[in-house]
Amino acid sequence: MVVKSATKKKLMDLGIEEEYAHKLADDKKWDDVKILTSSQIAQICGTDSGTATEIFEVMAGSSKAAQRAAARIDKTLLRRKASPRRTSKRTTLPIQSYDSESKMIQILRDVDVESELFSQLTDVSVKLNASMSPRIINDLVNALIARGDTKLTPAKAKKVITAANEHLIASRVDPHEAVGITTAQSIGEPGTQMTMRTFHYAGVATVNVTQGLPRIIEIVDARKVPNTPTMRIYLDETNAKNKPLRTNEKLVQEIAAGLETTTTRDIANIDVDITQRHISLSLNTANLRVKKMNGAEVRDKLSRALRLFVQADNEDKPKVLKIIPGIAKEEELATLSSDPPTYTALLQLEEKIKKLRLKGLPDIMRANVQGPNAETGEYYISTIGSNLSKVSEYAGVDRGRTYTNNITEIHDYLGIEAARQAIINEMLLTLEGAGLDVDVRHLLMVADVMTSEGEVRAIGRHGVSGTKHSILARSAFEVTVTHLLRAGIIGERDELRGVTENIIVGQPVALGTGSVDLFYIPEDA
């Protein structure tokens, strides 16, 4: 942790506790700290939302500019107190406490731990000192049930565990085995059979997800944004009013409408009057109803976002809005005839209005409700676009189960371990979708290599392959001449310890039989 002493001193001078000041000043200048939101402060300091709000208010009151901004926010809140959107705009949520018991329940949610067979096999594995995870035992139970065995005698249960343990030991990797080469071959060979296609979600008219070889390339290249980012958003069991949420389609539809980005074009027809130099918006009542918005709210949002005066045909329930470039106040309309706006300004304003986001979260282009689940009656939301951090802060969203196919977002929000698991999940899902069977241990190897340095690295010259210690191994991958020239200029030395470099120079690889040296020492006569 590199703490900026000046930032820490300023925070302590404001009356913030040293512990929190130390964490907030971690490699941050005061200009970076003072713009943090209360939720970001809570995450950095590891504290509750109440304490984080107090720290935020202390910092906000330390400058006149911040006080003026706070005053503007207060005025906005008072003026729009009756707005229906105010109840749903809650971005600060308390930090979830870690409960090991509930976490284990969540991890084992697909495992029938109450099964008599599961309990019997678990007890036998403990007695035999066989190291078997609950998932392995659950697979054994499912296999036995598929064969029609619902009960086992103690002798048969012992036989099952013994046989499974022997197979488990036999499947372990031998010392000095070339697991990297095996992994590359095991994924690369079936990969040649993969097709270049997209997968269409059943029942979702507009969601197409990249699959096959293009998706595998995206994953191993560690692309910042996938071609088709999507999310699967699960909801809490009950809402703030303690009413069923995840099984109520109407409430789920409301959340989906709140998450989905709503632009001006979604709720109005935009007409540009070139002769009169103004833009008219004819509001679509049906679309407004679907988006849970009204004309007054749209007018207010446009006025604040564009900083222009918005004329309405009706003050209470406007249906047609008129915007003139450069007119910020109603009084300025008197000077319009003498100083009309330019044609360029009109076109620029049109483009700005079309792209303006009136409601919803950034990057969530579409949100569709799916379900209900045949067993639980639960609904979930699938999206086009991804924004894990913002969606996770939305009231009613189950942060523990919500998932995105954007691995970079998972890494930024949940950490490197979650990103590693996401790489495994995404590769396994893609390969299974193409009808290919690849042992999950090969995918574990790829994920481990990509995340071993604490960040998601691409398997290429800009990532894993480009950071190899061997000069010949790097040059054998890409840009051969560049690597050899650079190594020659700086006098770099190759120890020839890996597979690639030894094959290039034509000597035995230090794996398998090549990993040991055998010497014969004759006895003295």
C-alpha atoms as one frame of an Amber mdcrd trajectory, in Angstrom:
protein
   0.000   0.000   0.000   1.473   3.345  -1.088  -0.153   5.985   1.093  -0.124
   9.646   0.046   0.875  11.378   3.302  -0.528  14.771   2.253  -3.896  13.199
   1.437  -3.946  11.265   4.702  -3.076  14.414   6.709  -5.848  16.404   5.031
  -8.385  13.665   5.770  -7.321  13.504   9.421  -7.501  17.300   9.668 -11.132
  17.033   8.603 -11.786  14.756  11.578 -11.769  11.399   9.767 -10.365   8.489
  11.791  -6.775   7.514  11.006  -7.742   3.963   9.991 -10.158   5.204   7.321
  -7.860   8.048   6.254  -5.021   5.549   5.743  -7.146   3.327   3.484  -8.592
   6.230   1.491  -5.131   7.702   0.871  -3.856   4.502  -0.728  -2.083   5.826
  -3.847  -4.690   8.593  -4.236  -4.393  12.361  -4.383  -6.931  14.578  -2.640
  -8.571  15.359  -5.994  -9.201  11.623  -6.460 -10.490  11.079  -2.930 -12.926
  13.994  -2.734 -14.957  12.746  -5.727 -15.552   9.260  -4.274 -19.170   8.268
  -3.673 -20.376   6.913  -0.340 -20.631   3.377  -1.781 -17.020   3.536  -3.025
 -15.893   4.823   0.392 -17.697   1.914   2.079 -15.965  -0.570  -0.239 -12.472
   0.917   0.239 -12.756   1.305   4.024 -14.647  -1.957   4.547 -17.285  -0.253
   6.646 -21.068   0.078   6.710 -23.039   2.536   4.589 -23.842   4.795   7.576
 -20.191   5.430   8.437 -19.331   5.824   4.742 -22.085   8.440   4.361 -20.688
  10.400   7.345 -17.194  10.392   5.790 -18.676  11.456   2.444 -20.532  14.372
   4.062 -17.390  15.514   5.908 -15.408  15.582   2.662 -18.286  17.186   0.747
 -18.436  20.030   3.288 -14.700  20.743   3.061 -14.947  22.927  -0.042 -17.315
  25.661  -1.155 -17.693  24.047  -4.540 -18.788  20.792  -2.937 -21.232  22.699
  -0.715 -22.761  24.398  -3.757 -23.055  21.007  -5.484 -24.727  19.567  -2.397
 -27.122  22.506  -2.311 -28.028  21.912  -5.947 -28.671  18.230  -5.187 -30.853
  19.215  -2.207 -32.881  21.576  -4.359 -33.338  18.916  -7.006 -34.504  16.428
  -4.407 -37.020  18.888  -2.985 -38.319  19.921  -6.383 -38.747  16.353  -7.573
 -39.832  14.792  -4.297 -43.083  13.489  -5.790 -41.354  11.857  -8.757 -42.001
   8.099  -8.918 -38.380   7.473  -9.948 -37.026   8.792  -6.667 -38.120   5.629
  -4.848 -36.167   3.352  -7.206 -32.960   5.388  -7.481 -31.088   3.772  -4.612
 -27.490   3.107  -5.549 -25.998   2.761  -2.059 -26.531  -0.645  -0.499 -25.035
  -2.039   2.705 -22.025  -4.310   2.330 -23.061  -7.934   2.570 -21.595  -9.777
   5.548 -19.958 -13.152   4.920 -21.903 -16.040   6.396 -20.016 -19.315   5.937
 -23.114 -21.439   6.540 -25.255 -19.695   3.920 -22.281 -19.635   1.536 -21.935
 -23.422   1.761 -25.666 -23.762   1.111 -25.242 -21.626  -2.006 -22.184 -23.606
  -3.206 -24.009 -26.908  -2.698 -27.356 -25.701  -4.074 -27.171 -28.291  -6.895
 -26.164 -31.092  -4.498 -28.867 -33.108  -2.740 -27.170 -33.261   0.677 -30.364
 -34.631   2.255 -30.225 -37.767   0.118 -29.796 -41.025   2.036 -27.310 -42.276
  -0.551 -25.288 -39.047  -0.286 -25.045 -39.348   3.506 -24.127 -43.046   3.308
 -21.347 -42.540   0.750 -20.018 -39.490   2.615 -19.730 -41.501   5.861 -17.977
 -44.368   4.068 -15.496 -41.999   2.383 -14.600 -40.509   5.781 -14.067 -43.970
   7.309 -11.861 -45.044   4.390  -9.966 -41.721   4.498 -10.815 -41.158   0.833
 -10.539 -37.485  -0.085 -13.728 -36.849  -2.054 -15.533 -33.566  -2.505 -19.333
 -33.273  -2.174 -19.543 -32.784  -5.952 -17.805 -36.118  -6.639 -20.077 -37.956
  -4.204 -23.113 -36.266  -5.764 -21.995 -37.500  -9.213 -21.717 -41.024  -7.793
 -25.231 -40.731  -6.327 -26.668 -39.552  -9.658 -24.931 -42.441 -11.481 -26.299
 -44.985  -9.003 -29.849 -43.588  -9.305 -29.573 -43.680 -13.108 -28.756 -47.386
 -12.828 -31.767 -47.951 -10.567 -29.847 -48.350  -7.281 -31.720 -46.379  -4.606
 -30.295 -48.315  -1.652 -26.848 -49.751  -0.950 -25.616 -52.319   1.496 -22.564
 -51.291   3.601 -20.394 -53.679   1.601 -21.568 -52.284  -1.747 -21.161 -48.679
  -0.557 -17.589 -49.481   0.491 -16.949 -51.053  -2.900 -18.272 -47.965  -4.728
 -16.090 -45.554  -2.723 -13.008 -47.773  -3.044 -13.394 -48.065  -6.823 -14.024
 -44.321  -7.197 -10.986 -43.489  -5.058  -8.771 -45.791  -7.135  -9.895 -44.065
 -10.334  -9.312 -40.694  -8.677  -5.739 -41.617  -7.727  -5.077 -43.109 -11.169
  -6.242 -39.899 -12.887  -3.668 -37.763 -11.106  -0.879 -36.244 -13.170   2.478
 -37.985 -12.956   5.522 -35.943 -11.875   7.225 -34.141 -14.782   4.303 -34.787
 -17.149   3.956 -32.144 -19.883   0.574 -30.844 -18.762   0.892 -27.635 -20.796
   1.486 -29.480 -24.066  -1.310 -31.941 -23.234  -3.683 -29.071 -22.507  -2.828
 -27.289 -25.764  -3.388 -30.493 -27.755  -6.593 -31.397 -25.876  -8.195 -28.012
 -26.569  -6.621 -27.294 -29.961  -7.544 -30.552 -31.687 -11.313 -30.386 -30.945
 -11.110 -26.632 -31.545 -10.507 -27.290 -35.245 -14.013 -28.774 -35.386 -15.668
 -25.688 -33.892 -17.843 -23.547 -36.118 -17.941 -19.780 -36.499 -21.456 -19.054
 -35.323 -23.669 -17.262 -32.835 -26.059 -18.886 -30.395 -29.663 -17.703 -30.255
 -31.373 -17.683 -26.849 -34.630 -19.626 -27.010 -37.576 -17.335 -26.399 -35.536
 -14.134 -26.594 -36.044 -12.462 -29.939 -33.060 -10.134 -29.815 -30.321 -11.856
 -27.782 -27.545 -13.469 -29.841 -24.439 -14.611 -28.002 -21.099 -15.264 -29.716
 -20.233 -18.960 -29.493 -17.847 -21.429 -31.068 -14.321 -20.481 -32.081 -14.859
 -16.672 -31.946 -15.868 -16.937 -28.274 -12.857 -19.123 -27.393 -10.602 -16.541
 -29.083 -12.255 -13.749 -27.084 -11.597 -15.574 -23.822  -7.948 -16.538 -24.393
  -7.208 -13.089 -25.834  -8.623 -11.526 -22.621 -10.708  -9.028 -24.623 -11.815
  -6.085 -22.510 -15.340  -6.211 -23.946 -16.836  -9.289 -25.664 -18.612  -8.897
 -29.002 -21.970  -9.722 -27.405 -21.871  -8.855 -23.679 -24.843 -10.287 -21.789
 -26.002 -10.677 -18.211 -28.274 -13.060 -16.357 -29.787 -11.123 -13.447 -31.397
 -12.993 -10.572 -33.537 -11.279  -7.947 -33.994 -11.438  -4.184 -36.703 -13.620
  -2.721 -38.593 -10.603  -1.326 -38.523  -6.863  -1.944 -38.178  -3.981   0.531
 -41.866  -4.345   1.489 -41.307  -8.038   2.276 -43.467  -9.122  -0.664 -42.463
 -11.979  -3.020 -40.242 -10.560  -5.753 -38.543 -13.220  -7.849 -41.832 -15.096
  -8.446 -43.859 -11.948  -9.266 -43.652 -11.334 -13.022 -45.077  -7.810 -12.785
 -42.462  -6.668 -10.248 -39.695  -8.327 -12.267 -40.924  -6.482 -15.381 -40.695
  -3.190 -13.464 -37.100  -3.903 -12.449 -36.236  -4.853 -16.041 -37.732  -1.562
 -17.269 -35.667   0.320 -14.672 -32.426  -1.436 -15.671 -32.849  -1.049 -19.434
 -31.363   2.075 -20.974 -34.125   4.394 -22.169 -33.125   6.980 -24.758 -35.200
   9.821 -26.169 -35.893   7.832 -29.335 -37.489   5.044 -27.254 -40.267   7.265
 -25.920 -40.680  10.034 -28.527 -40.729  10.811 -32.245 -38.073  13.443 -32.980
 -38.883  16.000 -35.670 -36.395  18.688 -36.781 -37.970  21.885 -38.133 -35.202
  23.425 -40.237 -37.134  26.563 -41.187 -38.142  27.475 -37.607 -34.829  26.176
 -36.159 -36.294  24.008 -33.394 -36.712  20.328 -32.502 -40.110  18.842 -31.597
 -40.576  15.709 -29.548 -43.933  13.939 -29.790 -44.115  11.704 -26.719 -45.418
   8.162 -27.172 -47.859   7.521 -24.316 -47.773   3.717 -24.643 -43.972   3.604
 -24.509 -43.930   5.998 -21.544 -46.297   3.696 -19.687 -44.066   0.678 -20.349
 -41.008   2.587 -19.131 -42.866   3.843 -16.024 -42.293   7.482 -17.015 -44.455
  10.558 -17.665 -44.186  13.670 -19.818 -43.274  15.992 -16.923 -40.409  13.706
 -15.940 -39.094  13.584 -19.508 -39.234  17.363 -19.767 -37.362  17.776 -16.490
 -34.639  15.299 -17.494 -34.157  16.928 -20.892 -33.952  20.383 -19.347 -31.316
  19.360 -16.802 -29.256  17.257 -19.232 -29.254  19.779 -22.102 -29.307  22.908
 -19.881 -31.868  24.383 -22.237 -35.420  25.650 -21.884 -37.962  23.003 -22.933
 -41.364  24.276 -24.037 -44.403  22.066 -23.462 -47.919  22.120 -24.879 -49.266
  21.301 -21.384 -47.532  22.074 -18.091 -49.035  19.147 -16.151 -49.242  16.435
 -18.814 -47.101  17.451 -21.781 -47.356  15.457 -24.990 -45.298  17.637 -27.315
 -41.971  19.230 -26.291 -40.081  21.880 -28.229 -36.367  22.623 -27.801 -34.480
  25.521 -29.411 -30.648  25.524 -29.537 -29.059  28.177 -27.314 -32.271  29.095
 -25.436 -31.561  28.349 -21.764 -34.354  30.475 -20.241 -37.878  31.408 -21.247
 -36.946  35.134 -21.290 -34.447  34.491 -24.112 -37.268  33.617 -26.525 -37.791
  37.367 -27.094 -34.352  37.652 -28.752 -34.877  34.612 -30.975 -36.012  36.576
 -34.063 -32.958  38.842 -33.999 -30.458  36.079 -33.182 -31.722  32.724 -34.553
 -29.693  29.529 -33.929 -27.455  28.211 -36.688 -28.212  25.138 -38.740 -25.046
  23.455 -37.373 -26.198  24.006 -33.779 -29.571  22.490 -34.652 -27.993  19.316
 -36.066 -25.616  19.006 -33.105 -28.543  19.318 -30.689 -30.466  16.656 -32.622
 -27.591  14.169 -32.299 -27.251  14.925 -28.597 -30.972  14.401 -27.976 -30.989
  11.080 -29.847 -28.141   9.679 -27.720 -29.389  11.066 -24.408 -30.017   8.443
 -21.709 -33.152   9.349 -19.773 -33.452   6.268 -17.602 -31.744   2.969 -16.855
 -28.148   1.887 -16.370 -25.295   2.581 -18.808 -24.507  -0.210 -21.310 -27.721
  -2.196 -20.586 -29.232  -1.948 -24.053 -32.072  -4.415 -23.553 -33.533  -6.301
 -20.578 -35.947  -9.208 -21.105 -37.783 -11.162 -18.411 -37.367 -14.951 -18.672
 -39.196 -17.749 -16.870 -40.797 -18.921 -14.815 -38.644 -21.841 -13.708 -40.663
 -25.072 -13.848 -39.638 -26.108 -10.324 -39.303 -22.841  -8.390 -41.551 -20.480
 -10.378 -38.695 -17.973 -10.403 -38.191 -15.295 -13.060 -34.857 -13.809 -14.105
 -33.722 -11.042 -16.443 -31.439 -11.557 -19.459 -29.805  -8.492 -20.971 -28.017
  -7.248 -24.045 -25.057  -5.352 -22.659 -23.319  -5.673 -19.318 -22.628  -3.468
 -16.302 -22.006  -5.737 -13.304 -21.062  -3.056 -10.769 -24.114  -0.865 -11.398
 -26.551  -3.762 -11.686 -25.271  -5.246  -8.411 -26.095  -1.980  -6.610 -29.678
  -1.962  -7.907 -32.306  -2.660  -5.236 -33.805  -6.149  -5.471 -30.927  -7.745
  -7.411 -29.387 -10.894  -5.931 -25.688 -10.058  -6.139 -24.659 -13.606  -5.198
 -26.128 -15.202  -8.343 -26.128 -12.424 -10.954 -23.701 -13.302 -13.760 -22.100
 -11.650 -16.778 -20.061 -13.086 -19.641 -17.695 -10.094 -19.451 -14.669 -11.518
 -17.622 -12.994  -8.109 -17.253 -16.018  -6.754 -15.365 -15.991  -9.788 -13.081
 -12.303  -9.207 -12.337 -12.790  -5.498 -11.628 -15.814  -6.027  -9.375 -15.257
  -9.422  -7.715 -11.511 -10.064  -8.003  -9.103 -12.438  -9.688 -10.492 -15.673
  -8.194 -13.942 -14.914  -9.583 -12.378 -14.067 -12.967 -10.535 -17.410 -12.960
 -13.794 -19.280 -12.339 -15.533 -17.223 -15.035 -12.869 -18.226 -17.588 -13.457
 -21.902 -16.738 -17.245 -21.522 -16.890 -17.244 -19.640 -20.189 -14.832 -22.027
 -21.942 -16.702 -25.087 -20.672 -20.048 -23.628 -21.750 -18.704 -22.778 -25.216
 -17.141 -26.201 -25.776 -20.263 -28.029 -24.573 -22.400 -25.804 -26.807 -20.318
 -26.972 -29.764 -20.765 -30.604 -28.737 -17.107 -31.064 -27.723 -15.967 -32.984
 -24.659 -12.793 -31.538 -23.115 -11.639 -32.539 -19.625 -12.220 -29.646 -17.234
  -8.662 -29.997 -15.885  -7.294 -28.648 -19.165  -9.522 -25.594 -18.769  -8.315
 -25.226 -15.179  -4.753 -25.147 -16.497  -5.564 -22.381 -19.006  -7.390 -20.329
 -16.353  -4.521 -20.734 -13.867  -1.943 -19.544 -16.400  -4.077 -16.555 -17.424
  -4.668 -15.391 -13.820  -1.451 -16.458 -12.049  -0.048 -12.909 -11.976  -3.099
 -11.389 -10.230  -4.683 -10.006 -13.400  -6.330 -11.519 -16.464  -3.605 -11.911
 -19.108  -4.041 -12.902 -22.730  -2.335 -16.015 -24.063  -0.356 -14.210 -26.712
   2.698 -12.041 -27.243   1.102  -9.229 -25.219   0.411 -11.567 -22.303   1.583
 -15.030 -21.249   3.708 -15.924 -24.313   5.348 -12.498 -24.373   6.560 -12.798
 -20.775   8.295 -16.188 -21.043  11.850 -16.249 -19.764  13.130 -18.121 -22.800
  14.172 -16.051 -25.820  13.637 -18.927 -28.252  10.192 -19.696 -26.829   9.123
 -16.061 -27.301  10.549 -15.858 -30.804   8.900 -19.151 -31.800   5.469 -17.660
 -31.099   5.370 -14.350 -33.008   7.661 -11.511 -34.260  10.717 -13.796 -34.306
  13.295 -11.254 -35.528  12.271  -8.611 -32.989  12.758 -10.943 -30.024  16.126
 -12.235 -31.255  17.456  -8.729 -32.015  16.394  -7.372 -28.625  17.973 -10.349
 -26.845  21.199  -9.906 -28.775  21.380  -6.169 -28.052  20.952  -6.531 -24.281
  22.948  -9.781 -24.018  20.073 -11.910 -22.743  20.799 -15.580 -21.891  18.528
 -18.580 -22.558  18.830 -21.412 -20.020  16.969 -23.901 -22.287  14.710 -25.193
 -19.512  11.386 -25.392 -21.345   9.917 -27.584 -24.049   9.935 -25.250 -27.055
  13.514 -24.032 -26.783  14.929 -27.564 -26.377  13.054 -28.814 -29.440  14.401
 -25.865 -31.459  18.041 -26.661 -30.583  17.463 -30.419 -31.010  18.137 -31.752
 -27.540  16.015 -33.862 -25.142  13.201 -32.085 -23.345  13.405 -32.014 -19.529
  10.165 -33.982 -19.164   9.363 -37.656 -18.633  12.497 -39.710 -19.315  14.361
 -36.512 -20.073  13.724 -35.192 -16.558  16.122 -37.617 -14.860  19.784 -38.479
 -15.339  20.931 -42.079 -14.831  24.513 -42.779 -13.723  26.225 -46.139 -13.318
  28.848 -46.217 -10.605  30.814 -49.507 -10.742  31.881 -51.052  -7.483  35.574
 -51.350  -6.782  36.874 -54.853  -7.477
